[in-house]
Amino acid sequence: MGKYFGQLSLVVAVLTLVPLAVALGYAEFGLALRYAVVAAAMAVIGMLLARIRAGSRVQPNEAMVLAALTFLITPLLMTYPMMGAGLSFDDALFEAISAATTTGLSTLTTVEDKSPVFLFARSWMQWYGGLGVVVLSLALLMRPGITAKSLAVTEEVTDDLVGGTKAYARRVVIIYVILTSIGITALLLAGSGLFNAVVYTLAAVSTGGFAPHDASLGHFSGGIIPWLTILTCLACALPLALYGRRERWRAFFQDLQLRGLLLLSLFVSLALSACLYFYMQQPWDQALFHGPLLALSAQTTAGFATFNLGELDPVSKLITILSMAVGGGIGSTAGGIKILRFIILLRLVQLTLVKTCLPPHAVLDQRLGGHRLADDQIRQALLLFLLFFTVIAFSWLPFLMLGYDPLDALFDVVSATGTVGLSCGVVGPDLPVVLKAVLCVNMLMGRLEILAWLVILYPRTWFGNRVEES
C-alpha cells in the first residue's frame, strides 16, 4: 500500500507545479516558493515510498485507506501556500480542505482582494480533487453488481483493482479533459474572459463551486454564462464512464442515474421557482432564472449561487437541503448520497408496499434497471443513508448548542457533508474554530462517503489484514 501512496504523492507533486508556474507568471515569487516546497516534499515522499515492493493487487480496504490518506495529507500540505495569501492557519486549512474535497465553502469575507494565483490555485485543487475522487472511487466499483454493470465494468476487471482502475482512469482522464476544454471554450465564446473561463470551468467540472467573485455566478447579472457553467456541472454530475460507453445514444439516455438526475432536477427547479415567485415575490422571469440555476447547483453539488441564499424562505431552504443530500451520480465528481442509492431506496419502498398484498410465501424479483438487486447492495445503500444522516445529526448539534438558527445551520451542515458549498451565511469569518473543525470533518467524511474514514479509524480492517495472492 505504501508504494501506491508514493505514486499518488508523485502525481500530487506534478500537479502542484501548475500553480507554481502560474505564481511565477504573475511574479508572485513568495507564493511560488511555497508551492515549490510542497512539490519538493511530495516528490521526496513519493520517491521514497515508490521503491517499496507491493503486490499486483489492491484490496478494497486498502483502496479506502489510500483515498482517505490522500484527501487528508494533500490539504494539510496545501495549507502552507494558502497561508501565503494572508490567511490564518485555520482559515487556510478550511480553504484547502474545501478545495480538495470539491466543496466550495469559504470562511473568507471577500475573495476579490485576493491575487489571481490564489483564486486559480484553489480552483485547480478542486479540479484535480474531483478527478481523484472519480478515479479512486472507481477502484471500489470494480466488483460485480448494479453499479459496475451500469458503468460497463466487465467481468475481466472486477477482480483487479489496479489493472481495472488504470484502464478506467485513462478513459476518465480523457473525458475529464475534454469536458474541461469544452467548458472553457464555451465561456470564452460567451465573453467571460480567459481568467474567468478557466477558473469557473475548473470549479464547474469538479462540481466544486469556487468562484473568483463574491457574488459567484451572480457577478454576470443574468445572461448565458451562468447557464453554460451550470450545464457543465450537470454533465459532470453524471458518471463520467458513461461518456466512454460504445452503445448507441439511446442506451445512454436510458441510464438510470441520468434519468433520475434529470427528473429530480426538474422537480426541484419547478418547486424552487414556485417558492421564489409566491413566497419571495420575485417576478416570474427572475423566479424562472434563479430557481432552476439554484436547483441544478444544489442537485449537482456544484455550489454556485446567483443571489444571497440567506434571503431564501424556509420552504426553499428545506427543498434545497433535500436536493443537496441526494446529490449526483456514482462515479461522477458530485457528492451527496448519490442518485442510484436514492433510486434503490425508492425501489425498496415499492417492493415493501407490493409485498403487503401478496401471499406470505410469494417471492418478489428484486430488479432495478434490468439488473438484479443483491441483498448486500441494498444493505450498503441503507447503511450509507444511516451513516450520512448520523454524521449530519451529530454535526448539527454543536451549532444548535451555540445558538445558531436551526434551519440555517442544518443547511450549511448538509452542504458541507454533501460537498456542495452553498451557504445561508453561517459559514463566515466569525465562525468559531471548533465549528470550522466540525465542517472540515463533514467535508472529508462526505467526500469519501464516510466508510473510508471508518475503515482507517478501525485498523483491524486493513492493518496487517491482507488476503494472500494465489
C-alpha positions in Angstrom: 0.0 0.0 0.0 2.9 2.3 0.7 4.1 2.0 -2.9 0.8 3.2 -4.2 0.6 6.1 -1.8 4.1 7.0 -3.0 2.9 7.0 -6.6 -0.1 9.2 -5.7 2.3 11.6 -3.9 4.3 11.9 -7.1 1.1 12.7 -9.0 0.3 15.5 -6.5 3.8 16.8 -6.8 3.5 17.1 -10.5 0.0 18.8 -10.2 1.5 21.3 -7.8 3.8 22.5 -10.5 0.9 24.1 -12.3 0.1 26.8 -9.6 3.8 27.1 -9.1 4.1 28.1 -12.8 1.1 30.5 -12.5 2.7 32.2 -9.5 6.0 32.7 -11.4 4.0 34.0 -14.4 2.4 36.6 -12.1 5.8 37.3 -10.5 4.5 36.3 -7.0 7.7 34.7 -6.0 6.8 34.2 -2.4 3.8 32.0 -3.3 5.9 30.3 -5.9 8.5 29.3 -3.3 5.8 27.9 -1.0 4.4 25.8 -3.9 7.9 24.7 -4.7 8.4 23.5 -1.1 5.2 21.5 -1.2 6.0 20.0 -4.6 9.5 19.0 -3.4 8.1 17.5 -0.2 5.6 15.4 -2.1 8.2 14.3 -4.6 10.6 13.2 -1.9 7.9 11.2 -0.1 6.8 9.7 -3.4 10.2 8.6 -4.5 11.0 7.0 -1.1 7.7 5.1 -0.9 7.6 4.2 -4.6 10.6 1.9 -4.0 8.6 -0.3 -1.7 7.7 -3.6 -3.2 3.9 -4.2 -3.5 1.6 -6.9 -4.6 -0.1 -6.7 -8.0 -3.5 -6.3 -6.5 -5.0 -3.7 -4.2 -7.8 -4.8 -1.9 -11.0 -2.6 -1.4 -10.0 -1.9 2.2 -6.5 -0.7 1.1 -8.1 1.4 -1.6 -10.2 3.1 1.0 -7.2 3.8 3.2 -5.2 5.2 0.2 -8.1 7.5 -0.7 -8.6 8.8 2.9 -4.8 9.4 3.4 -4.6 11.3 0.1 -7.5 13.6 0.9 -6.2 14.2 4.3 -2.5 14.9 3.7 -2.9 16.9 0.5 -4.9 19.8 2.1 -2.6 19.7 5.1 0.3 20.4 2.8 -1.6 22.9 0.7 -2.3 24.9 3.8 1.2 26.3 3.7 0.8 28.1 0.3 -2.7 29.1 1.2 -1.3 31.0 4.2 0.9 32.9 1.8 -2.2 34.8 0.7 -2.6 36.2 4.2 -4.9 33.6 5.7 -4.7 32.3 9.3 -3.8 28.7 9.8 -7.4 27.6 10.5 -8.9 29.6 7.6 -6.1 28.3 5.2 -6.8 24.7 6.3 -10.5 25.1 5.9 -10.0 26.6 2.4 -7.6 23.8 1.4 -10.0 21.0 2.7 -12.9 22.7 0.9 -10.9 22.8 -2.3 -9.5 19.3 -2.2 -13.0 17.8 -1.3 -14.6 19.9 -4.1 -16.9 21.5 -1.6 -16.5 25.3 -2.2 -17.4 26.6 1.3 -15.3 29.5 2.4 -14.8 31.5 5.6 -13.3 34.5 3.8 -15.2 37.8 3.9 -14.2 38.5 0.3 -12.2 36.9 -2.4 -12.0 39.9 -4.7 -9.0 41.3 -2.8 -7.0 38.0 -3.3 -4.5 37.5 -6.0 -5.2 35.7 -9.3 -2.8 33.0 -8.2 -4.7 32.2 -5.0 -8.0 32.1 -6.9 -6.6 29.9 -9.6 -4.8 27.6 -7.2 -7.9 26.7 -5.1 -10.0 26.0 -8.3 -7.1 23.9 -9.6 -7.2 21.9 -6.4 -10.9 21.4 -6.9 -10.2 20.2 -10.5 -7.7 17.5 -9.6 -9.6 16.7 -6.4 -12.7 15.9 -8.5 -10.7 13.8 -10.8 -9.0 12.0 -7.9 -12.4 11.1 -6.4 -13.7 9.6 -9.6 -10.6 7.5 -10.2 -10.2 6.3 -6.6 -13.9 5.6 -6.3 -13.8 3.5 -9.5 -11.4 1.2 -7.6 -14.2 0.4 -5.2 -16.6 -0.3 -8.1 -14.6 -3.0 -9.8 -16.8 -5.6 -8.3 -19.9 -7.4 -9.7 -23.2 -5.5 -9.1 -25.6 -3.0 -10.4 -23.2 -0.1 -10.1 -20.4 -1.9 -12.0 -22.8 -3.0 -14.7 -24.3 0.4 -15.2 -20.7 1.7 -15.8 -20.0 -1.1 -18.2 -17.4 -2.7 -15.9 -16.5 -6.1 -17.5 -16.0 -9.3 -15.6 -12.4 -9.4 -16.6 -11.5 -6.4 -14.5 -13.8 -6.9 -11.5 -11.1 -8.8 -9.6 -8.2 -6.5 -10.4 -8.4 -3.1 -8.7 -5.0 -2.0 -10.0 -5.4 -3.0 -13.7 -9.1 -2.2 -13.8 -8.7 1.2 -12.2 -5.8 2.0 -14.5 -7.8 1.1 -17.6 -10.8 3.2 -16.4 -8.5 6.1 -15.3 -7.2 6.5 -18.8 -10.7 6.8 -20.2 -11.9 9.1 -17.4 -8.9 11.4 -17.6 -9.5 11.9 -21.4 -13.3 12.5 -20.8 -12.5 14.9 -17.9 -10.0 16.9 -20.0 -12.4 17.0 -23.0 -15.3 18.3 -20.8 -12.9 20.9 -19.3 -11.8 22.1 -22.7 -15.4 22.3 -23.9 -16.4 24.3 -20.8 -13.5 26.8 -21.2 -14.2 27.3 -24.9 -17.9 27.8 -24.3 -17.3 30.5 -21.6 -14.7 32.2 -23.8 -17.2 32.4 -26.7 -19.8 33.8 -24.3 -17.4 36.6 -23.4 -16.4 35.7 -19.9 -12.7 36.5 -20.4 -9.9 34.0 -20.2 -9.3 34.0 -16.4 -13.0 33.7 -15.6 -13.4 31.0 -18.2 -10.6 28.9 -16.7 -11.4 29.3 -13.0 -15.2 28.9 -13.4 -14.7 25.8 -15.6 -12.2 24.1 -13.3 -14.7 24.6 -10.4 -17.7 23.5 -12.6 -16.2 20.3 -13.9 -15.2 19.3 -10.4 -18.7 20.4 -9.2 -16.7 22.4 -6.7 -18.2 25.9 -6.9 -15.2 28.2 -6.0 -15.6 31.5 -7.9 -13.3 34.4 -8.3 -16.1 36.8 -7.4 -18.0 37.3 -4.1 -21.3 37.1 -6.0 -20.4 33.8 -7.6 -22.4 33.4 -10.8 -24.5 36.4 -9.8 -21.5 38.5 -10.9 -22.6 38.1 -14.5 -26.1 39.6 -13.9 -28.0 37.1 -15.9 -27.1 36.2 -19.5 -25.8 32.9 -20.8 -22.7 32.5 -18.7 -24.4 31.1 -15.6 -26.3 28.6 -17.7 -23.2 27.4 -19.5 -21.4 27.0 -16.2 -24.3 25.0 -14.6 -24.7 22.8 -17.7 -21.0 21.9 -17.3 -21.8 21.0 -13.7 -24.7 18.8 -14.8 -22.5 17.0 -17.4 -20.0 16.1 -14.7 -22.6 15.1 -12.1 -23.2 12.1 -14.3 -20.9 9.0 -14.1 -18.0 10.1 -16.3 -17.6 6.5 -17.5 -20.9 6.8 -19.3 -19.3 9.0 -21.9 -16.9 6.3 -22.8 -19.5 3.6 -23.5 -19.8 2.4 -27.1 -23.6 1.8 -27.1 -25.9 3.9 -29.0 -27.1 7.3 -27.7 -30.5 5.7 -27.0 -28.9 3.4 -24.4 -27.0 6.4 -22.9 -30.3 8.2 -22.2 -31.8 5.1 -20.7 -29.2 5.1 -17.9 -30.9 5.1 -14.5 -28.7 7.7 -13.0 -29.1 10.1 -15.9 -32.9 9.8 -15.9 -33.0 10.1 -12.2 -30.8 13.2 -12.1 -32.8 14.9 -14.8 -36.2 14.1 -13.3 -35.2 15.2 -9.8 -33.5 18.4 -11.1 -36.7 19.2 -13.0 -38.9 18.7 -9.9 -36.6 20.8 -7.7 -36.4 23.5 -10.3 -40.2 23.8 -10.5 -40.5 23.7 -6.7 -37.9 26.4 -6.1 -39.2 28.6 -8.9 -42.7 28.5 -7.4 -41.3 29.3 -3.9 -39.3 32.3 -5.3 -42.4 33.6 -7.0 -45.0 33.0 -4.3 -43.0 33.4 -1.1 -40.3 35.8 -2.1 -42.4 37.8 -4.5 -39.8 37.6 -7.3 -41.1 38.4 -10.8 -41.8 35.3 -12.8 -38.9 35.8 -15.2 -36.5 36.2 -12.2 -38.0 33.2 -10.5 -37.6 31.0 -13.6 -34.0 32.2 -13.9 -32.8 31.8 -10.3 -34.9 28.7 -9.4 -33.5 26.3 -11.9 -30.0 27.6 -11.5 -30.2 27.0 -7.7 -31.8 23.6 -8.2 -29.1 22.4 -10.6 -26.4 23.8 -8.4 -27.7 22.0 -5.4 -28.5 18.7 -7.2 -25.1 18.5 -8.9 -23.5 19.6 -5.6 -21.7 22.4 -7.5 -22.4 25.2 -5.0 -22.6 28.1 -7.4 -25.2 30.8 -6.5 -26.8 33.7 -8.3 -28.1 35.6 -5.2 -27.8 35.7 -1.4 -29.2 32.4 -0.1 -29.7 33.9 3.3 -32.8 35.6 1.9 -34.4 32.3 1.0 -37.7 31.4 2.6 -37.8 28.3 4.9 -39.6 26.1 2.3 -36.9 26.9 -0.3 -34.2 26.1 2.2 -35.7 22.8 3.1 -36.2 21.8 -0.6 -32.6 22.8 -1.3 -31.3 20.8 1.8 -33.0 17.6 0.5 -31.7 18.2 -3.0 -28.1 18.6 -1.7 -28.4 15.5 0.4 -29.3 13.3 -2.6 -26.6 14.8 -4.9 -25.4 13.4 -8.3 -24.3 10.1 -9.8 -22.0 7.4 -8.5 -18.7 7.7 -10.5 -19.1 11.4 -11.0 -17.5 14.4 -9.3 -20.7 15.2 -7.4 -21.2 14.5 -3.7 -24.3 13.6 -1.6 -25.8 10.2 -1.0 -26.0 9.7 -4.8 -28.9 9.2 -7.2 -28.5 5.5 -7.6 -28.8 4.8 -3.9 -31.8 7.1 -3.7 -33.4 5.1 -6.5 -32.6 1.8 -4.8 -34.3 3.1 -1.6 -37.4 4.1 -3.6 -37.4 0.7 -5.2 -37.1 -1.0 -1.8 -40.1 1.0 -0.5 -42.1 0.0 -3.6 -41.3 -3.7 -3.1 -42.3 -3.5 0.5 -45.6 -2.0 -0.4 -46.3 -4.6 -3.1 -45.4 -7.4 -0.8 -48.2 -6.4 1.6 -50.8 -7.6 -0.9 -49.1 -10.8 -1.9 -49.3 -14.3 -0.4 -46.9 -14.9 2.6 -44.6 -17.2 0.6 -44.5 -15.1 -2.6 -41.0 -14.1 -3.8 -40.5 -10.7 -5.4 -38.0 -10.2 -8.2 -35.6 -7.5 -6.8 -34.6 -6.0 -10.1 -33.7 -2.4 -11.0 -33.0 -1.2 -14.5 -32.7 -4.7 -15.8 -30.3 -5.8 -13.1 -31.0 -7.9 -10.0 -30.5 -6.1 -6.7 -28.4 -8.2 -4.4 -29.0 -8.1 -0.7 -25.6 -6.7 0.0 -26.2 -3.8 -2.4 -29.5 -2.9 -0.6 -27.8 -3.3 2.7 -24.9 -1.0 1.7 -27.3 1.7 0.4 -29.3 1.7 3.6 -26.0 1.7 5.7 -24.8 4.8 3.8 -28.1 6.5 4.3 -27.9 5.8 8.0 -24.2 7.0 8.3 -24.8 10.1 6.2 -27.7 11.4 8.3 -26.0 10.3 11.6 -23.0 12.5 10.7 -25.3 15.3 9.9 -27.3 15.0 13.2 -24.1 14.9 15.3 -22.6 17.8 13.4 -25.7 19.9 13.6 -25.8 19.6 17.4 -22.9 21.9 18.3 -24.4 24.6 16.0 -27.6 24.4 17.9 -25.8 24.5 21.3 -24.0 27.7 20.3 -27.3 29.4 19.3 -27.3 29.4 15.5 -30.5 29.4 13.6 -31.6 25.7 13.3 -32.6 25.7 9.6 -29.6 27.8 8.5 -27.2 25.6 10.5 -28.7 22.5 9.0 -28.5 24.0 5.5 -24.7 24.6 5.9 -24.0 21.3 7.6 -25.8 19.3 4.8 -23.9 21.5 2.3 -20.6 20.5 3.9 -21.4 16.8 4.2 -22.7 16.7 0.7 -19.6 18.6 -0.6 -21.9 21.3 -2.1 -20.6 24.7 -1.0 -23.9 26.6 -0.8 -24.3 28.6 2.4 -27.1 30.6 4.2 -24.4 32.7 5.8 -23.5 30.5 8.8 -20.0 29.8 7.4 -18.0 33.0 7.5 -15.1 34.8 9.2 -16.7 34.9 12.6 -17.4 31.1 12.7 -15.8 29.7 15.9 -12.7 27.4 15.3 -14.5 24.4 16.8 -17.3 24.7 14.2 -14.8 25.2 11.4 -13.3 21.9 12.6 -16.7 20.2 12.5 -17.4 21.3 9.0 -13.9 20.2 7.9 -14.7 16.7 9.2 -18.0 16.9 7.4 -16.4 17.7 4.1 -13.8 14.9 4.4 -16.4 12.4 5.5 -18.8 13.4 2.7 -16.2 13.3 0.0 -15.3 9.7 0.7 -18.7 8.6 1.8 -17.8 8.0 5.5 -16.9 4.3 5.1 -13.3 5.0 4.1 -12.8 7.0 7.3 -14.4 4.3 9.4 -12.1 1.8 7.9 -9.0 3.9 8.6 -10.2 4.5 12.2 -10.6 0.8 12.7 -7.1 -0.5 11.8 -8.1 -4.2 12.2 -9.9 -4.0 8.9 -6.7 -3.1 7.0 -3.5 -3.1 9.0 -1.9 -6.5 8.6 -5.1 -7.8 7.2 -4.2 -8.7 3.6 -5.5 -11.7 1.7 -2.6 -13.7 0.3 -2.4 -13.7 -3.5 -2.7 -17.2 -5.1 
